[in-house]
Amino acid sequence: MNITSIRRKEIIILNTLTEWIKGEHSERQIVLMISLMVGVCTGLTAFVLKTLIHEIKHLLTSQFAEDEANLLYLVFPSVGILISMLFVRYIVRGDISHGVTKILYAMSRGRSRIKSHNRWSSIIASAITIGFGGSVGAEAPIVLTGAAWGSDFGKRFHLQPKTLMLLVGCGAAGAVSGIFKAPIAGLVFVLEVLMLDLSFSSLLPLLVTSITSVCVSYAFYGTSPQFEFSLSKAFSIDIIPGCILLGVACGLVSLYFTRTMNWFEMIFGRIKKKRFKFLLGASVLGILIFFFPAMYGEGYDVINQLINNASAKEIMHNAFFYEKDSNLLIYLGLVLVFKVFATTATNGGGGCGGTFAPSLFLGCIAGFIFANLWDDIFGLSMGDSFYVSPKNCGLYGMAGLMSGVMHAPLTGIFLIAELTGGYDLFVPLMIVSVVSYLTINVFEPHSIYAMRLARRGQLITHDKDKAILTILSLQSVIERDFLSVTADMKLDKFTSVISKSHRNIFPVVDISGRLIGVVSLDAVRLYMFRSELYHLYTVASFMKEPPAQLSINDSLKVATKKFEDTGAWNLPVVDEEGKYIGFISRSGLFNSYRETLIKFSQE
């Protein structure tokens, strides 16, 4: 049986299933059935991704001796980035980086359409990148994969844009639920990071997808939490001051991580040639992993070791620090500082991965270091009740970093509780997450995912007014039926143009189509019926500068601000070269806003 016949049978099965679902079912029933299918697909793809990463890593590193440095750490990450880069360039032929940011952008355009290749391309590229040592996480790629499944099913059934947006959210929720075995965290992640206006009726499809996806993961991995954890010291009121300080520390580490990543990303952005990006990324990553093998891959092995009281030698395997247990905090402190460079170098050099796992990894290290310093400073002088457990603080730090980096405190709380089964630590998890979020919010109003879109005015928000202006595109409200004139046009010809127009404003353009001014009908009204003046005046005699002009790349938030500042009723729109495109009217913008608001608010 050849590939063509297999593909033909697949299409027949999909078409048959589609027709059956469409049958006699209501749209609500269709959405629930699709959410179930999305849950199955995301659970299976999460299993495939985790298996690929594990098998590649095991194949490459299982024979390494733990008590000595290994030069292959310099090579493997570079090979992974190179293979991933070539795969994206010659097979995918598209950009698959920054998965969560891409979903936010798709939603911000009001279309929520994710390219179909993301159902498989992100899986392959991230498995290669991470398996070979790329210091990133698999969660952002799997979230993009899940969103692509939701988008594809929605497009197949020709659903409304708002329903399509819900299915994209279902795919993202299923991805997080499946890869972490954390259904509540998957749901909350969509509420905090992706969705703009969730109604009660939208909760059921999200729940169906999350539960289905996690059940698929249970079928493959069992029902135990992803990280083994046993509570060593129960929460007591005495450690609240320590939790608050840890929250502040996590917020500051989140700020460092976010700002440094943005700075290093800009350096890669200035490099035009991909081979130079690869050389820089591969060099930085290889050197860092050679000196700090804990940065290899996602770092979940290190998290398991820290929260289960592993020895210093286990944590510092293959590192130059291996011989001395006393170097553990120094080693972890250096990892805390340099991890952001390894993560950015992986993606900047051509690899594929996200910041989910690095956030958890750094949070665990930050919490572990904080606990040891706290016990040395306060535990000795203030008694046993003030001692904090390093393994517990590792969990608190994971929640705190996730809360700070992603601006998602609820996701941090529920994810860590579900990842470890540490539900007895809910109160300290909440304290650290909330304090961390409040701390970074003083300096950064947006999450690491949303920053790029926020700078361009393309970020969708939970504020409905702002969200509507973001969903609407400038091009959708441009009016193009204004007749243009030239500055040297005589008054008689201009009068002829006026007689053919139903507008009272005329854009004035030069020979290349660039806007140089506007003429209002009021300015020429007293002259247009006096034929003896036709040869004395040209359009330039009546032309004025527009009160402001808009670029085709401006958002409607910018347009609204310019209308408010100028008091104008119409503003011209030009392209990047200043060529005239059309006008936007205040009344037209208001009507489009009102129509979109009605659709946006419907259940």
CORWORA-V462249 format. One record per helix or strand of 2 or more residues. SS is the DSSP state (A for helix, B for strand). FROM is the first residue (numbers start at 0). LEN is the number of residues. If there is no record, write none. Layout:
{{SS/FROM/LEN} {SS/FROM/LEN}}
//
This chain:
{{A/2/20} {A/26/35} {A/71/21} {A/98/10} {A/115/4} {A/120/11} {A/138/18} {A/160/20} {A/182/12} {A/199/22} {A/236/34} {A/273/18} {A/292/3} {A/299/7} {A/311/4} {A/324/24} {A/355/27} {A/383/3} {A/389/17} {A/408/12} {A/422/19} {A/450/5} {A/463/8} {A/473/4} {B/484/2} {A/490/10} {B/504/5} {B/513/7} {A/520/4} {A/530/3} {A/538/3} {B/548/3} {A/555/11} {B/569/5} {B/578/7} {A/585/16}}
//
